[in-house]
Amino acid sequence: MEVGQVVKGKVIEVLKFGANVELENGEKGFIHISKISNQYVQKVEDFLKVGQEVEAKIIGKGRDGKWELSLKEETKENEAEAKKEDFERKLQKFLKDSQKTYSEYKRRLDKKQGITKRK
């Protein structure tokens, strides 16, 4: 077995921060909570159950000798889409903050110059 390989296994224990998996060849693996889904995972048990069959990608080997596994779909398309969404979110926040800052500046400037709006 090697990093990057996709392996099959069965969840043998669900923990607060991940799940232990027994791989087909009898070796042990661990899926950290951050590697379970591309979505936010609050509770591992919402995604994994004891006895569930999983197909995971090997991402490394831990100090304890267990294989570190990931269930996340990490394709170039997903990464690009996530970056695009992140950029758009940041841009929207910047525009909102910029508009607010400009409005405050304009209001202070008008007040300094003694300009008041007439009804």
C-alpha positions in Angstrom: 0.0 0.0 0.0 1.2 3.5 -0.8 0.2 7.2 -0.5 -2.4 8.1 -3.1 -3.8 4.6 -3.4 -7.6 4.1 -2.9 -8.4 1.3 -0.5 -11.6 -0.3 0.9 -12.3 -0.8 4.6 -14.9 -1.1 7.3 -15.4 1.5 10.1 -14.7 -0.3 13.4 -14.9 2.6 15.8 -16.4 6.1 15.6 -14.6 8.7 17.8 -15.3 12.4 18.6 -12.5 13.4 16.2 -12.5 10.7 13.6 -13.0 7.1 12.9 -10.8 3.9 13.0 -11.1 1.7 9.9 -10.0 -1.9 9.3 -8.7 -2.2 5.7 -9.3 -5.2 3.5 -5.8 -6.5 4.1 -6.3 -6.3 7.9 -4.2 -3.2 8.5 -5.6 -0.3 10.5 -6.5 3.2 9.2 -7.8 6.4 10.7 -10.0 9.1 9.1 -9.7 12.4 10.9 -12.9 14.5 11.2 -11.4 17.1 8.8 -10.9 14.4 6.1 -14.5 13.0 6.2 -16.3 15.4 3.8 -15.9 18.5 1.8 -18.8 19.8 3.9 -18.4 21.0 7.5 -18.5 18.0 9.8 -19.8 18.7 13.3 -20.3 15.1 14.4 -18.5 12.2 12.9 -21.5 9.9 13.5 -23.6 12.1 11.1 -21.4 10.8 8.3 -20.0 7.4 9.5 -21.4 4.4 11.3 -19.7 1.3 12.8 -19.8 -1.4 10.2 -20.1 1.0 7.3 -18.0 0.1 4.2 -15.8 3.0 3.0 -13.5 3.7 0.1 -10.8 6.1 1.1 -7.6 7.5 -0.3 -4.3 6.9 1.6 -2.8 10.3 2.5 0.0 9.2 4.8 1.1 7.0 7.7 0.7 8.0 11.3 3.3 7.7 14.1 1.2 4.9 15.5 1.5 2.9 12.3 -2.1 3.4 11.1 -2.7 4.6 7.6 -4.1 8.1 7.5 -7.1 8.1 5.2 -9.3 10.7 3.5 -12.9 10.4 2.2 -12.8 13.9 0.7 -13.2 14.4 -3.0 -10.1 16.6 -3.8 -10.2 17.1 -7.5 -8.8 20.1 -9.3 -12.3 21.2 -10.2 -13.5 21.1 -6.6 -10.4 23.1 -5.5 -10.9 25.7 -8.3 -14.6 26.0 -7.4 -13.8 26.5 -3.7 -11.2 29.1 -4.5 -13.6 30.9 -6.8 -16.3 30.9 -4.1 -13.8 32.1 -1.5 -12.7 34.9 -3.8 -16.3 36.0 -4.6 -17.2 35.9 -0.8 -14.1 38.1 -0.1 -15.0 40.5 -2.9 -18.6 40.9 -1.7 -17.3 41.6 1.8 -14.8 44.1 0.5 -17.4 45.9 -1.6 -19.9 46.1 1.3 -17.2 47.4 3.7 -15.9 49.8 1.0 -19.4 51.2 0.5 -19.9 51.6 4.2 -16.6 53.4 4.7 -17.2 55.7 1.7 -20.7 56.6 3.1 -19.2 57.4 6.5 -16.4 59.5 4.9 -18.9 61.4 2.8 -21.1 62.1 5.8 -18.2 63.4 7.9 -17.0 65.6 5.0 -20.4 67.1 4.4 -20.7 67.8 8.1 -17.3 69.5 8.2 -18.2 71.7 5.2 -21.4 72.7 6.8 -23.5 71.1 4.1 -26.8 69.8 5.4 -29.5 68.1 3.4 -32.6 70.1 3.1 -36.0 68.5 3.1 
